[in-house]
Amino acid sequence: MRPTSALCPLMIAVVAGSSVAQVLVPPTKPAPKEEYVAPPLPERPQPTQAQRRPARPQQVDPKSLPDLPTASLTRPLGAPEDYEGPLPRYTVNTHYLALERNPTISDEDRTKIAEVLAQRTRRFETTIIENLEVVLDVDAGLIGEMTVADMEAMKGIVERIQPIQLTPDLSQQLREGGALTPTQEGYNRKIIGEYNEAYNEEVKASDQSNALDELFRYVMQDSAREALMVLDMMLYEATTRMDAVLASAGIEGEGALARATGEPTDDLDERVRRVTRVKLSWRGLELEEKRRLLQAVVDTRPDGESPTVPFDVTHEGKIVSSPDADPEGE
């Protein structure tokens, strides 16, 4: 359809006005009127394949998932299902613990998980180096000072810790990275949710006067714990090539640090001993020297090596079920 109804009178007036001003004698023949043709509308560019963002798999509601045989976080690994002892306390972030106990994750998923986890670990390394003072304060017990009796101080601690709490959380990043299906991520959250609920109930039942403090501290500690895990991994890694790390960092005369060395090991207890030794030995270093030491760990790492904190996806006696379990349980 041509939009002539509004435009033509205006065009006629313009043409008529100019004719009167420039030509006093009317022409012998009427000038032919040019028919107005509206220009075609430009086509809207279509996004290319590279510009189209693939749809991310959506989360599955953990409550919609059927119960499967699993080693719950509410009891020590290997404990019987009728365990009635105290709720275990963990020094590892609950998302890592859930990977080990998730009944839909097997050794076949390890490689994909490790690839995404290596990317996440590198992000944490950068974050730790940039926010080292905060990380060290958390490692020294900063979160333990949180109390609802001093909301301003607690708010200040929350704001200080925020830079080292990376988002999304591990389970979500594994799903978005294609390492976990939505159902597998859902079981991770189901396991974590059951533990959090049990923790909440135990704290409220044991000490009503301190319950809110304990719950706040637990939530903050669990989310900040991942940064501490990566810090410990970096310090352990330093012990496997301490001479090169100290040289790269330009740190000299630190005999105690220089002696905190050892061959690479999978023995977690030995790793803990070495990390403890490094933390004792580097107390005399300035904050900037500690930052340089951690950067040297990254800089001296062999090309192609992808660091990850230790993690498990299985345990003795684990029953692995189909990761495609029906979310509705039908």
N, C-alpha and C positions, 0 to 999 in steps of 0.2 A: 504494500500500500504506500502511495507517495504522499508525504505530509504537505499538500499544497494549500489546504484551507487557511492556515495561519500565515504561511510564508509568502504566498503569491500577492495579496494586497500590499504587503510591505514592499515587495520587489517592484510592483507596479508604481507605487508612490515614489520610490527612489528614482526609477527610470523616468517618470513623468517630470519630476522636479528638475532633473539634469537636462532634460530636453527643452524645457521652458527657458532655463537659464542660458543655454548655449545656442539654440536655434529658434529664431522668432517667426520664421515662415514655416508653416507645416509642410511636410514632404508631400509630393504628388502621389506617392503610394504608401500605404501604411506599412510600417516596418513589421516584419514577421515576428511574432512573439515566440521566444524560446521557452520550450517546456522545461520546467524545473524537474530535475531528477536527483533524488536524494542519494548521496554517496553510500556505498555499502558499508555496513557496520564491520569493524575489524573483527576477525575471528579470535576468540579467546585461546591463547596458547595452551596446549595440553601438556601436562607434566610428563617428562621423560621417565623411562623406567628407573633411572638412577635417582630422580627426584621423588619418586613415590616411596614413602616410608613403609616398610613392611609392617603389617599389623602385629603388635606384640601379643603373645598368648596371655589371656586374662587369668587373674588369680582364681583359685578354687576356694570356696568357703570351707575351711577345715572342719566345721561342724557337719558338713554334708557328706564327709568321707566315712566309709564303713570302718569299723574297728578291725585291725589286722594284728597278728602276733608281733609284738614289739617289746624291746627292752626299755621300759619307761625311764625317764630321767628322775622319776620320783623314788627310785631305789638304786642302789649301787649296781654297776654292771656285773651280771652273774648272780645277783641275788634272786631268790625265788619270788614268784608273783604275790605270795602272801606275806612278803616282807613288811614288818611293822616297826622298824627302827626309825631313827630320826631322818628327816629329809636331807639328802646329800647336799653339800655346798661345793661349788665348782670354781676353779680358777680359769676356766676356758669359756669363751663366749658360747652361749647356748645354741647358736646357729651351727657351729662346728660340731658340737656334741650331737645335735639332731641328725647330722649327716651320717654319723656312725650307727645310729639306732633306727634310722628311717627304714621301714620294712620294704619300701619300693626302690631302694638304691642298692646297687651291687658293685662289685669290682669292675664291671664293664663300664660303669659311669665315671670311674676314677680319672681317666685321661681328660675327658671334657671338663670335669670339675676343676682339675689342676690347671688347665689353660685359663679359665676365667679367674680362678683364685690368684694366679700369678699376676694378672692385670690388676686385680684389686690390691695385692700386696705392694706392687710398685706405686700405686696411688698413696697407700699408707706410708711408704718410705718417705716420699716427698713431703707429705703432711707432717710426719714426725719431725723431720729435720727443720721444717719451717716453724713448727710449734713445740720445739723441744722442751722449753721451760715448763709449759703446761703438762706435757707428757710426764716429765720427771716429778712434777708436783702430784699428779694423780698416782704415780707409782709409789710416792712417799706417803700416800694416805689422805689426799685432799678431800676425796668424796666422803670419807669418814667424818668430816667436820660438818656435814650438812645436817641441819636441824630445822624443823618447822617453827621452832621458837624464835628463830632469827631469819625471817623471810627475805630480808634484804641481802644478807650474807649468802643465803642459799641461792637466790637469784643470780648473785655475782658469780658463784661457782658454776652454775648451769651455763651462764654465758661464756665463761672461760673455757669450759670443756667442749662447747659446741663445735669448734673447728676440727677436733679430732674424732668426731662422731660422723663418719662418712655415710652418705645416703646414695643409693638405696642400701638396705641391709643385705647381708650375704645371700640369704635365700632368694630374695627378689632379683639380685644381680645374676645369680646362677640361672634363674628362669629366663630373664631377659637375654642372657648370653647364650641360651640354647643348651645349657648343661643339664638343666632339670626341666621336666615337663610340669605343667600347672598342677597335676596331681601329686607329683613328687614334692614340689614346693609346699603344697597343701599339707602333706604329712609332716614335713618339717615344722610347720606352724602349729599343727595339731599337737605334736610332741612338746614343743616349747610352751604352748598355751596350757597344757595340762600341768606342766611343772610350775609355771607362774601362778596358776590357781592354787596349787598345793602350797607353794611358798607363802602366798597371801594368807591362806587359812592358818598355817602354822604360826606365822608371825603374830597375827591377831589373837590367836589363842594363848600364846606364850607370854606376851608382855603388852598389855593394852596401852600403857603409858608411853611406850616407845615405838608402837606399831608403825605410825606414819613415817617416822624417821627411817626405820629399817626398810620400809617399802620404797621410799624415795631413793635411798642409797643403793638398794639392789638394782633398780631400773637403771640408774645412772652408771653404776659400776659395770653392769653387763654390757652396756652399749660402748663404754670407754675401754673395756677390757681388750677389744680387738687391737687397738693401738699398742697396748702393752705387750700383747703377744708378738706383734711384728717387731717392736723394739727388742724384745728378748731374742728373736730370731736373728736380727742384725748383729747383736752383740755376740751371740754364739758363732755366727758366720765369721766375725772378726777374729775369733780365736783360731780359726783354721788357716789364717794367713796374716797373723798379727804384724810381722815385720813389714810386709808390703803395705798394710793399712796404716801403720804409724808413719812410714816413710812418705806415703801419699798425703797424709794429713799434716805433715811437717811437725810432728810431735816427737821430741827427743827427751832422753833422760828419764823416761818412765819405766824403770826396771820392773815394777810389779805388773804393769800392763804387758810388757814384753814377754814376761814369763807365763802369762795367761794364754797358753797355746795348747793345741792338740790336733790330732788327725780328725777328719770328719767322722761323725758317728751317728747312728740311729738310736743310741741309748738315751732316752729322754732324761733319765736321772743324771747322767753325765753332762748332758747339755745344761740342765738346771745348775749344776755345780759350777760349770764354767761361766755361765752368765752371772751368777752370784759373785764369783771372783772378779769379773770385770767391773761390776758395779762398785765393789769395794775398792778396786784399784784406781778407778778414774775419778774418785771423789776430789782429788786435788786439782783436777783440770777445770779451767774456766768453761763457762757455758759454750762459748764460741769454739773452743778446742774440742769439746764433746760433739758439737755439730759437725766440725770438720772430720772427726773420726768416723762418724756415721756416713757422711758423704763419701769418705774414702772406701768404706765397705762397698758402696754401690760402684764407685769408679774402678775398683780393682777386681770386680767380679768378671770371670771369664765370659767372653762374648757368647751370646746365645743361652746363657744359663738363666733360668726363670725361677726365682726364689719363691717359696711358699712356706707358710707356717705348717708344722706337722698336722696332718689331718687323717682321719680314718673314715672309711665308708662301710666297714663291716667289722664284725667281731665274732668270736667263737660261739657257735650255736645260733647264729642269726638266721632267721627264716625270711627269705626274700620272696615277695609276692609281686604280681604283675604291676608295673608302673601305670598301666592303663585301667586300673580299677575304676569301676563306675562311680562317679562322684555322688550319685544318688543312692548308691548301695543297692541297686536293684539287680 
